[in-house]
Amino acid sequence: MDAEWRKAGGILMTDAPIRAYGGLRIPREALEDFARRVTAGEVSLHAHHDNRVRMRSLRVDVVDREDGVSLLRFVTARHKGDDQWLWEIHPLSASLKMPIARDAQRVHRDDAALSLSADHAWFADAVLIEAEQRLLARGVDPDGMQVQRALQFAFDPDPLISVDIALPLLPSLAVGALWDAIEALLAGRTTPEHGDAGAATVINVRIADGDRAVTAVVVTADEAVAERAIGSLDQVVASFLDHAGAFGSVMLWADDGNASLVPDGDRRGGWEPVTT
């Protein structure tokens, strides 16, 4: 192996009961589908919602332990120059999305123009439905939207909110519509057993335009920081997509006091491009 790269591997998730989600179990078929999608490049793995840890030759498969528990295992090569990030951020983890109870019998879709999800340990289905209602009240087409539970496989799941938006939808979103939905989720957030009530919420917003994408990550316990960042998102996304050129994706980062706002230099909850 190239001296710049080091072999790494581990277990991303299992089909054993998950304490954080009240004993919920992931079917083995879901693990197999996830392995297929990661190996095919349809799903990427991040370290603590961040893509600064470079990986190559990633392989994911499902293996069974002697006690019958199925494990989702990964093997990869990581760049040794990224060791610093591994000390500063949480371990590699994986996440899945699944329908809320109301939609359990509905056909899964991958073509929603707007997909909203939140970690099931921190955000109940009723809170997701309230966020959905706010988007509907702002004129978002119900046929182009879906809400889902997010399940994270780490030692303790973060209070995570994820939004995926197709770029053509962005101009038609009413001013403040996205923030209205996120605000509803923040207001309805509850702390699970063994959770930290003061933990910062992680808000991932991904805007996709074909093969190009901008992922904005807001990490904050301050609602005002989140509101400022989300309020400037459309300007920043447009700017970065205009200059993305041949790059497939760009990640932006904002948190409590470690970000710079592109439009006016306000350093209290704006955006800073992350190079990979």
C-alpha positions in Angstrom: 0.0 0.0 0.0 1.2 3.6 -0.8 3.1 5.0 2.2 0.7 7.9 2.3 -2.3 5.6 3.0 -3.1 3.3 5.9 -5.5 0.5 6.2 -8.5 1.0 8.4 -11.7 -0.8 9.2 -14.4 -1.5 11.7 -18.0 -2.2 12.3 -20.5 0.5 11.3 -23.7 -1.1 12.6 -25.4 -4.3 13.5 -28.9 -5.8 13.5 -28.9 -6.1 17.3 -31.5 -4.1 19.3 -30.5 -0.4 19.5 -30.8 1.1 23.0 -31.0 4.7 21.8 -34.0 3.9 19.7 -36.0 1.9 22.3 -34.8 -1.5 21.1 -35.5 -1.0 17.4 -33.7 -3.5 15.2 -32.5 -2.9 11.6 -33.4 -5.8 9.3 -30.5 -7.7 7.8 -31.8 -6.8 4.3 -31.4 -3.1 5.2 -27.8 -3.7 6.1 -27.2 -5.5 2.8 -28.8 -2.7 0.9 -26.7 -0.1 2.7 -23.5 -2.1 2.0 -24.4 -2.3 -1.7 -25.1 1.5 -1.9 -21.9 2.5 -0.1 -19.8 0.2 -2.3 -21.5 1.5 -5.4 -20.7 5.1 -4.4 -24.4 6.1 -3.8 -23.8 6.8 -0.1 -20.7 8.4 1.4 -19.2 7.9 4.9 -18.3 10.9 6.9 -16.5 11.4 10.2 -18.9 13.4 12.5 -20.8 14.8 9.4 -17.5 16.0 8.0 -15.7 14.9 4.8 -12.2 16.0 5.8 -11.0 12.4 6.4 -9.9 11.1 2.9 -10.7 7.5 2.1 -10.2 5.2 -0.9 -10.7 1.6 -1.8 -13.7 1.5 0.5 -15.4 -1.9 0.8 -18.5 -2.6 2.9 -20.1 -6.0 3.5 -22.3 -7.9 5.9 -20.9 -10.7 8.0 -22.5 -12.8 10.7 -21.2 -13.4 14.2 -21.5 -16.9 15.9 -24.4 -15.6 18.0 -26.4 -14.8 14.9 -26.0 -11.0 15.0 -25.2 -9.5 11.6 -22.5 -6.9 11.3 -22.0 -4.2 8.7 -18.3 -4.1 8.3 -16.1 -1.7 6.4 -12.5 -1.8 5.2 -10.8 1.2 3.6 -7.5 3.1 3.2 -7.3 6.5 4.9 -4.8 9.2 4.2 -2.2 9.5 7.0 -2.3 13.3 6.6 -5.8 13.4 8.1 -4.8 12.0 11.5 -5.4 15.4 13.1 -9.1 15.3 12.2 -9.5 11.8 13.7 -8.3 13.2 17.1 -10.6 16.3 16.9 -13.8 14.7 15.7 -16.0 11.7 16.6 -15.3 8.2 15.2 -16.6 7.2 11.8 -20.3 6.3 12.0 -23.1 5.5 9.6 -26.7 6.6 9.4 -29.9 5.3 7.8 -33.3 6.8 7.2 -36.6 5.1 7.6 -40.2 6.1 7.3 -42.0 7.6 10.3 -44.8 5.3 11.8 -47.5 7.1 9.7 -45.7 6.2 6.5 -44.6 2.7 7.3 -46.8 1.2 4.5 -46.1 3.8 1.9 -43.7 3.0 -1.0 -40.2 4.4 -0.4 -39.1 7.1 -2.9 -35.7 8.5 -3.8 -36.9 11.3 -6.1 -38.4 13.8 -3.5 -37.4 17.4 -4.2 -37.2 18.0 -0.5 -36.4 15.4 2.1 -36.4 16.2 5.8 -35.2 13.8 8.5 -34.2 14.0 12.2 -32.7 11.6 14.7 -35.3 9.4 16.1 -33.9 9.5 19.6 -34.2 13.3 19.9 -37.1 14.2 17.6 -40.4 12.3 17.8 -42.5 11.6 14.7 -45.0 14.2 15.8 -42.3 16.9 15.7 -41.3 15.8 12.2 -45.0 16.1 11.2 -45.2 19.6 12.7 -42.2 20.6 10.6 -43.8 19.1 7.5 -47.0 21.1 8.2 -45.0 24.3 8.3 -43.5 23.6 4.9 -46.9 22.7 3.5 -48.3 26.0 4.9 -45.5 27.8 3.0 -46.6 26.2 -0.2 -44.2 23.3 -0.6 -45.8 20.6 -2.8 -46.7 17.5 -0.7 -46.0 15.2 -3.6 -42.4 16.4 -3.8 -41.6 16.1 -0.1 -40.9 13.4 2.4 -40.1 13.2 6.1 -38.2 10.4 7.7 -36.6 9.2 10.9 -32.8 9.2 11.0 -30.9 6.5 12.8 -27.3 7.0 13.6 -24.9 4.3 14.5 -22.4 5.7 16.9 -21.8 5.4 20.7 -24.5 8.0 21.3 -26.4 9.6 18.4 -26.2 13.3 17.9 -29.3 15.6 17.8 -29.2 15.6 14.0 -31.4 17.3 11.5 -30.9 16.6 7.8 -32.5 18.4 4.8 -31.9 17.4 1.1 -33.1 19.9 -1.5 -33.0 19.7 -5.3 -31.6 23.0 -6.5 -34.5 23.7 -8.9 -36.8 23.8 -5.8 -34.7 26.3 -3.9 -35.8 29.5 -5.6 -39.5 28.6 -5.1 -39.1 28.0 -1.4 -40.8 30.9 0.4 -38.5 33.1 2.4 -38.0 31.6 5.8 -39.8 28.3 4.9 -36.8 26.1 5.7 -36.1 27.9 8.9 -39.8 27.6 10.0 -39.4 23.8 9.7 -36.1 23.7 11.5 -37.4 25.9 14.2 -40.3 23.5 14.8 -37.8 20.6 15.1 -35.6 22.6 17.6 -38.7 23.5 19.7 -39.8 19.9 19.8 -36.4 18.4 20.6 -36.3 16.1 23.6 -33.3 14.5 25.4 -33.1 10.7 25.3 -31.9 8.6 28.1 -28.1 9.0 28.5 -28.3 12.0 26.2 -26.7 15.5 26.9 -29.5 18.1 27.2 -26.9 20.8 26.3 -25.6 19.0 23.2 -25.3 21.2 20.1 -27.8 20.3 17.3 -26.2 19.3 14.0 -28.1 20.6 11.0 -27.1 19.2 7.6 -28.5 20.9 4.5 -27.5 19.4 1.2 -28.4 21.2 -2.1 -27.9 19.0 -5.1 -27.8 20.0 -8.8 -27.1 16.8 -10.8 -23.6 15.7 -9.9 -22.8 18.9 -8.1 -23.8 19.5 -4.5 -23.2 21.8 -1.6 -23.5 20.4 1.9 -23.9 23.0 4.7 -23.3 21.9 8.3 -24.4 24.0 11.2 -23.3 22.8 14.7 -24.8 25.0 17.5 -26.7 25.1 20.7 -27.7 28.6 20.0 -30.9 29.0 17.9 -29.9 32.5 16.8 -26.7 31.1 15.3 -28.7 28.5 13.4 -31.2 31.1 12.1 -28.5 33.4 10.8 -26.7 30.6 9.0 -29.9 29.2 7.4 -31.0 32.7 6.5 -27.9 33.2 4.4 -27.9 29.7 2.9 -29.4 30.6 -0.5 -26.8 33.3 -1.2 -23.9 31.1 -0.2 -25.2 28.1 -2.1 -25.6 30.0 -5.3 -22.1 31.5 -5.0 -20.4 28.2 -4.4 -22.4 26.3 -7.1 -21.5 29.1 -9.6 -17.8 28.4 -8.9 -17.9 24.7 -8.3 -16.6 24.0 -11.8 -15.5 20.4 -12.1 -15.7 19.7 -8.4 -18.4 17.3 -7.5 -19.2 18.8 -4.1 -18.4 21.5 -1.6 -18.9 21.4 2.1 -19.6 24.5 4.2 -19.2 24.7 8.0 -20.7 27.0 10.6 -20.7 26.7 14.4 -20.6 28.8 17.6 -17.7 31.2 16.9 -15.7 29.2 14.3 -17.1 30.4 11.0 -17.0 33.3 8.6 -20.0 34.6 6.8 -19.3 35.0 3.0 -21.6 38.1 2.3 -20.4 40.5 5.1 -17.8 39.0 7.3 -20.0 38.5 10.4 -18.1 35.8 12.3 -21.1 34.8 14.5 -22.6 31.9 12.7 -21.9 32.2 9.0 -20.1 29.9 6.5 -16.6 28.7 6.0 -15.6 26.5 3.1 -13.9 23.2 4.1 -11.2 22.0 1.7 -10.8 18.2 1.2 
